[in-house]
Amino acid sequence: MDKHSRYDELLKKVKILNPKGNDNPNYDDIMGFALDKTINDVANYTHIVITELPEGLDMTIIALCSQMVITHNLLGTDQTGNVDTLSEGDTSVKFKSNAAVYAELQAVNAITDNYIVQLNQFRRVAYD
């Protein structure tokens, strides 16, 4: 996969917006994965090659990535988002494994309705 030319700058800004609040040993990997997924989804939606994504999309990419990290609780600051099963009799709570969480995230589309208008300004017609 080609690397975004301003990837390191984008990652730095995403990390500022989503600081490492706990001792999550996977923080850097999670943030990198979230940014990679967001960049890839934006490139697919706009039909622009990753290496050619314009600087005008940087803030949108950062916002989308930050939204995905918070919405899907990727940093694990709130365990209620990862509850798999909950039983009432004798109280039993089972949480999703990290592998299950990553598998779900791979299926998630980082593009949300809040950002469609901004992305449409850069979208190209794809000829297949």
N, C-alpha and C positions, 0 to 999 in steps of 0.2 A: 504494500500500500504506500502510495506517495505521501510524503509529509507536507503539511501546510507550512508555507514559508515563514509564517509568524507564530508557529505553534508554541514555542517557548514563552513568548509574550502573552499569548492567550492563556496558557496554563498558569502562569504567574498571577494573572488577574482573576482567574477562576478560583485559585487557592486563596486569594485575598478575600473574595466574597464568601468562601466556604472554609473558614479556618479550621485547623486541626484541633478540635475541642477535647478529644479524649486520646487515650493512648492506642489508637488504632494503628497496628503495624502495617496495614495495607493502604493507608491513606494515599500515598503517592500513586500506587497502582490503580486505586479506585478513581482518583481524579483524572489520571491519564486515560483510563478506559472511558469515562464519561465524556471527556473532551473528544477523544477519537470517534466515539459513537455519534456525538453531535455534529462534528465536522462532516463525517460520512453521510449522515442523514440530510444535512443542508446541501451538500454537493449533489446527492441523488435527487433531491427535490428541485433544485435550481438548474440541474443539468449542466453544471459547471465542474470541470475537473478540479480536484482538491488543490492542486498547485496553482490554479488560476483564480481561486476565490478572491474577490475584491476586498480591499481593506474596509469598504463600507459595510460589509457583513460582520466584521469582527465583534461589534457590540451585541449584535443579535445572537451570534454564536455563543458569546460569553453568557448572555442572559438565558438562552435555551439550556445550556449546560448547567448553569447554576440552578435553574428551575428543576431540571431532572434530578440533580443531586438531592435537593430539598424534598421534592415531591415523593421520590422513591426511597428516601431515608438511606441513601447509600453509605453515609458515614456511621450509621448505626447509633445515632444519638437518642433515638426513640424506638425502643424495641417493639412497641405495639404494632408497628407497620409490618413486622416480619412474623406475626402470629400465623401459624399454619392451622392448628386446631385448638379448640377451647372446650373443655368439658366442665359441667357444673357440679355434678356429684363428686365429692371428694376433691374438687378443684384440680384440674390438670391443664396445663398450658404447654403446647408444643410449638417451638419456633422453627422457621424454615432454615435450612442449611445455607451456608454461603454460596454453594454451588447452585442451589435452587434460585436464590436471589439473582445471581449473575445470568442464569438461563432466562429468567423472566425479563431482565433488562435488555437482553439481546433481541427480544421480541418487541420491546417498547419503541415507539416512534418518537424521537425527540421533538419533532415538529408539532407544535400545538396551534390551535386556532388563534391564539393571541399574537402569533408572529407570522401568520400567513400573508398578511398585507405587506409587511416589510420584505419578506422573501419573494413575493410576487414581483416586486420592483426590479429584482435581479434575475428572475427566472427566464430561461431561454427555451425556445421551442426545440424539442428533441426530434431528430429525424432518424428513424431506425430502418 
